[in-house]
Amino acid sequence: MIEIIQQIINGLAIGGVYVLIALGLTMVFGILGIAHFAHGSVSMFGGYLTFFLSSSLGLPLALAILIALIVGIVLGIAIELLAYRPVRNANHINAFIVALGLTMMVEGINLQFFGADQVIIQTNFDRVFEIGGVTVPELRLYVILAAIALIGAMTVFVEKTKTGQAIRAVAQNRDAAILMGINVNTIPLIVFAISTMLGVCAGVMVGSLFAIAPGVGEGLVIKGFAVLILGGLGSIPGAVVGGLVLGVTEALAAGFISSAYKDVIAFAVMIIVLLVRPQGLLGKA
């Protein structure tokens, strides 16, 4: 039982990362219907930038993260304005091609500016807590708490603020939102800013927990879309549940079977869920 709890805690940490990635993808897909494949690479850009600012320039980690968030928000707005907006009313295949091109471009930027070496974001959170025989590294605990705080803030923002209500209105019915006076050109900018901010946070978590290296972003965005499908397309609660399910499943598979099969088992669970419930766990029929 202790080992099961241990693996669940490990799964909650990586599940929190998946949730943040999936929330960003969910917002973009729900508003624009775009599969933003570059989201993983953008997240890794945020992680690389945080590492560069904290390790190479010697800035405090909190300040490095803050700067990375600001740069990420600007990058997200630029992506919407320069890449996706020109093809907004075109055939869906155009946005699909743009998304793939953006992925390669951002990956190229990461390689050009930060190199091909694997990097780890150093933190001072090196204590280990032991509760009832279960060991909880301080860093994993803070990652879980940070993910919870971000998910809570996102929920309050979307549900309680006027901007959040406008985002939901555009997602549900764009034409009706226009008639109600909502600026549908501003909403996508806000969505990409929030999406990129969440992605940067996920990139920092990955860089702190594991490592950042070329190709990690692509794997991360695949997991993000898996969570998106598992939880239900366009469902924010579904993204939260799906991310946690995928993370815990991976951790249990790695702990009790083999880390070599954790991805296979995680995606097998996703396939089984979709066979039983095609719209996802919390998606609409």
C-alpha positions as CSV (number, residue, x, y, z in Angstrom):
1,M,0.0,0.0,0.0
2,I,2.9,2.4,0.8
3,E,4.4,1.7,-2.6
4,I,1.1,2.5,-4.3
5,I,0.8,5.8,-2.4
6,Q,4.4,6.6,-3.3
7,Q,3.7,6.1,-7.0
8,I,0.5,8.0,-6.9
9,I,2.3,11.0,-5.4
10,N,5.0,10.7,-8.2
11,G,2.1,10.5,-10.7
12,L,0.4,13.6,-9.4
13,A,3.6,15.6,-10.0
14,I,3.9,14.7,-13.7
15,G,0.1,14.7,-14.0
16,G,0.1,18.3,-12.9
17,V,2.5,19.1,-15.8
18,Y,0.3,17.2,-18.3
19,V,-2.7,19.2,-17.0
20,L,-1.0,22.5,-17.6
21,I,-0.1,21.5,-21.1
22,A,-3.6,20.2,-21.8
23,L,-5.3,23.3,-20.4
24,G,-3.3,25.5,-22.9
25,L,-4.2,23.2,-25.7
26,T,-7.8,23.0,-24.6
27,M,-8.2,26.8,-24.6
28,V,-6.7,27.2,-28.1
29,F,-8.7,24.3,-29.5
30,G,-11.9,25.5,-27.9
31,I,-11.7,29.0,-29.3
32,L,-10.0,28.6,-32.6
33,G,-10.4,24.9,-33.4
34,I,-6.6,24.7,-33.9
35,A,-4.4,21.8,-32.9
36,H,-1.5,23.9,-31.6
37,F,1.3,21.4,-32.1
38,A,4.0,24.0,-31.3
39,H,2.8,24.2,-27.7
40,G,5.3,21.7,-26.4
41,S,8.2,23.4,-28.1
42,V,7.1,26.8,-26.8
43,S,6.9,25.2,-23.3
44,M,10.5,24.0,-23.7
45,F,11.5,27.4,-24.8
46,G,10.2,28.8,-21.5
47,G,12.2,26.1,-19.6
48,Y,15.4,26.8,-21.6
49,L,15.0,30.5,-21.1
50,T,14.5,30.0,-17.3
51,F,17.6,27.8,-17.2
52,F,19.7,30.4,-19.1
53,L,18.6,33.3,-17.0
54,S,19.1,31.4,-13.7
55,S,22.3,29.4,-14.5
56,S,24.2,31.5,-17.1
57,L,23.2,35.0,-15.9
58,G,22.9,34.1,-12.2
59,L,19.4,35.6,-11.7
60,P,17.3,34.4,-8.8
61,L,15.0,31.5,-9.9
62,A,11.8,33.4,-9.2
63,L,12.9,36.4,-11.3
64,A,14.1,34.1,-14.1
65,I,10.6,32.4,-14.1
66,L,8.9,35.8,-14.2
67,I,11.0,37.0,-17.1
68,A,10.4,33.7,-19.0
69,L,6.6,34.1,-18.4
70,I,6.6,37.7,-19.8
71,V,8.7,36.6,-22.8
72,G,6.4,33.6,-23.3
73,I,3.3,35.7,-23.3
74,V,4.8,38.0,-25.9
75,L,5.7,35.0,-28.0
76,G,2.2,33.6,-27.7
77,I,0.6,36.8,-28.8
78,A,3.1,37.0,-31.8
79,I,2.2,33.4,-32.8
80,E,-1.5,34.2,-32.9
81,L,-1.1,37.5,-34.8
82,L,1.6,36.4,-37.3
83,A,0.9,32.7,-37.8
84,Y,-2.7,31.7,-37.0
85,R,-4.7,34.9,-37.6
86,P,-3.9,35.0,-41.4
87,V,-5.3,31.5,-41.8
88,R,-8.2,31.8,-39.3
89,N,-10.9,31.7,-42.1
90,A,-9.1,29.4,-44.4
91,N,-9.4,25.7,-44.7
92,H,-8.5,23.8,-41.6
93,I,-5.6,22.1,-43.4
94,N,-3.9,25.5,-43.6
95,A,-3.8,25.9,-39.8
96,F,-2.6,22.3,-39.5
97,I,0.3,23.0,-41.8
98,V,1.1,26.3,-40.0
99,A,1.1,24.4,-36.6
100,L,3.6,21.8,-37.9
101,G,5.8,24.6,-39.4
102,L,5.7,26.5,-36.1
103,T,6.8,23.3,-34.2
104,M,9.9,23.0,-36.4
105,M,10.6,26.7,-36.2
106,V,10.5,26.9,-32.5
107,E,12.5,23.7,-32.1
108,G,15.1,25.3,-34.4
109,I,15.1,28.5,-32.3
110,N,15.7,26.4,-29.2
111,L,18.6,24.6,-30.8
112,Q,20.1,27.8,-32.2
113,F,20.0,29.8,-29.0
114,F,20.3,27.1,-26.2
115,G,22.2,24.3,-27.9
116,A,21.5,20.5,-28.1
117,D,22.7,19.7,-24.6
118,Q,20.4,18.3,-21.9
119,V,19.9,20.9,-19.1
120,I,18.4,20.8,-15.7
121,I,17.0,23.8,-13.9
122,Q,18.7,23.9,-10.5
123,T,16.6,24.7,-7.4
124,N,17.2,24.8,-3.7
125,F,14.3,22.5,-3.0
126,D,16.4,19.4,-2.0
127,R,14.8,18.3,1.2
128,V,12.8,15.1,1.5
129,F,9.8,14.7,3.7
130,E,8.7,11.3,5.1
131,I,5.1,10.8,6.1
132,G,4.0,7.4,7.3
133,G,6.8,5.6,5.3
134,V,6.0,7.6,2.1
135,T,8.9,9.9,0.9
136,V,7.9,13.2,-0.7
137,P,10.7,15.2,-2.2
138,E,10.3,18.9,-1.5
139,L,10.5,19.8,-5.2
140,R,7.7,17.4,-6.2
141,L,5.5,18.7,-3.4
142,Y,6.0,22.3,-4.7
143,V,5.3,21.2,-8.2
144,I,2.0,19.6,-7.1
145,L,1.0,22.7,-5.1
146,A,2.0,25.0,-7.9
147,A,-0.1,23.0,-10.4
148,I,-3.1,23.1,-8.0
149,A,-2.7,26.8,-7.6
150,L,-2.6,27.4,-11.4
151,I,-5.5,25.1,-12.0
152,G,-7.5,26.9,-9.4
153,A,-6.6,30.3,-10.7
154,M,-7.6,29.2,-14.3
155,T,-10.9,27.9,-13.0
156,V,-11.7,31.1,-11.2
157,F,-10.6,33.2,-14.2
158,V,-12.7,31.3,-16.7
159,E,-15.8,30.9,-14.5
160,K,-15.9,34.2,-12.6
161,T,-14.3,37.0,-14.6
162,K,-15.9,38.9,-17.5
163,T,-13.0,38.0,-19.7
164,G,-13.4,34.4,-18.9
165,Q,-17.1,34.5,-19.6
166,A,-16.3,36.2,-23.0
167,I,-13.8,33.4,-23.8
168,R,-16.5,30.8,-23.0
169,A,-19.0,32.7,-25.1
170,V,-16.7,32.8,-28.2
171,A,-16.0,29.1,-27.7
172,Q,-19.7,28.3,-27.6
173,N,-21.0,30.6,-30.4
174,R,-18.8,33.0,-32.1
175,D,-21.6,34.8,-34.0
176,A,-23.7,35.3,-30.9
177,A,-20.6,36.6,-29.1
178,I,-20.2,39.2,-31.8
179,L,-23.8,40.3,-31.4
180,M,-23.3,40.7,-27.7
181,G,-20.5,43.2,-28.3
182,I,-17.5,40.9,-27.6
183,N,-14.3,41.7,-29.5
184,V,-13.6,38.4,-31.1
185,N,-10.2,39.6,-32.3
186,T,-8.9,40.3,-28.8
187,I,-10.1,37.0,-27.3
188,P,-7.6,34.9,-29.3
189,L,-4.7,37.1,-28.1
190,I,-5.8,36.6,-24.5
191,V,-6.2,32.9,-25.0
192,F,-2.7,32.5,-26.5
193,A,-1.2,34.6,-23.8
194,I,-2.7,32.4,-21.1
195,S,-2.0,29.2,-23.0
196,T,1.7,30.1,-23.4
197,M,2.0,31.2,-19.8
198,L,0.7,27.8,-18.7
199,G,3.1,26.1,-21.1
200,V,6.1,28.0,-19.7
201,C,5.1,27.0,-16.2
202,A,5.0,23.3,-17.4
203,G,8.4,23.7,-19.1
204,V,9.9,25.0,-15.9
205,M,8.4,22.1,-14.0
206,V,9.8,19.6,-16.5
207,G,13.2,21.2,-16.4
208,S,13.3,21.1,-12.6
209,L,11.9,17.6,-12.2
210,F,13.6,15.8,-15.1
211,A,15.5,17.6,-17.8
212,I,15.0,19.7,-21.0
213,A,16.5,18.4,-24.3
214,P,15.6,18.5,-28.0
215,G,12.6,16.4,-28.7
216,V,11.1,16.6,-25.2
217,G,8.6,19.3,-26.4
218,E,7.2,17.0,-29.1
219,G,6.7,14.2,-26.6
220,L,5.0,16.6,-24.1
221,V,2.5,17.9,-26.7
222,I,1.6,14.3,-27.7
223,K,0.8,13.6,-24.0
224,G,-1.1,16.9,-23.9
225,F,-3.3,15.9,-26.8
226,A,-3.8,12.4,-25.3
227,V,-5.1,14.2,-22.1
228,L,-7.3,16.4,-24.3
229,I,-8.9,13.4,-25.9
230,L,-9.1,11.4,-22.7
231,G,-10.8,14.2,-20.8
232,G,-13.0,15.3,-23.6
233,L,-12.3,17.9,-26.3
234,G,-12.7,21.5,-25.1
235,S,-13.5,20.5,-21.5
236,I,-11.3,22.2,-18.9
237,P,-12.4,19.9,-16.1
238,G,-11.8,17.0,-18.5
239,A,-8.2,18.2,-19.1
240,V,-7.6,18.2,-15.3
241,V,-9.0,14.7,-14.8
242,G,-7.4,13.4,-17.9
243,G,-4.0,14.7,-17.0
244,L,-4.1,13.3,-13.5
245,V,-5.3,9.9,-14.7
246,L,-2.5,9.8,-17.3
247,G,0.2,10.9,-14.9
248,V,-0.9,8.4,-12.1
249,T,-1.3,5.6,-14.6
250,E,2.3,6.2,-16.0
251,A,3.7,6.3,-12.5
252,L,2.0,3.0,-11.4
253,A,3.0,1.3,-14.6
254,A,6.7,2.4,-14.2
255,G,6.7,1.4,-10.5
256,F,5.0,-2.0,-10.7
257,I,5.8,-3.2,-14.2
258,S,8.5,-1.4,-16.1
259,S,9.4,2.2,-17.0
260,A,9.9,0.9,-20.6
261,Y,6.2,0.2,-20.8
262,K,4.8,3.2,-19.0
263,D,3.8,5.1,-22.2
264,V,2.3,2.0,-23.8
265,I,0.2,1.2,-20.7
266,A,-0.9,4.8,-20.3
267,F,-2.1,5.1,-23.9
268,A,-3.7,1.6,-23.6
269,V,-5.8,3.0,-20.8
270,M,-6.7,6.0,-22.9
271,I,-7.8,3.7,-25.8
272,I,-9.9,1.6,-23.5
273,V,-11.6,4.7,-22.0
274,L,-12.4,6.0,-25.5
275,L,-13.8,2.6,-26.6
276,V,-16.2,2.7,-23.7
277,R,-16.8,6.5,-23.8
278,P,-15.8,7.9,-27.2
279,Q,-16.4,11.6,-26.1
280,G,-13.9,11.2,-23.3
281,L,-14.3,11.2,-19.5
282,L,-16.1,14.5,-19.2
283,G,-16.8,15.4,-22.8
284,K,-20.3,16.0,-24.2
285,A,-21.9,13.3,-26.2
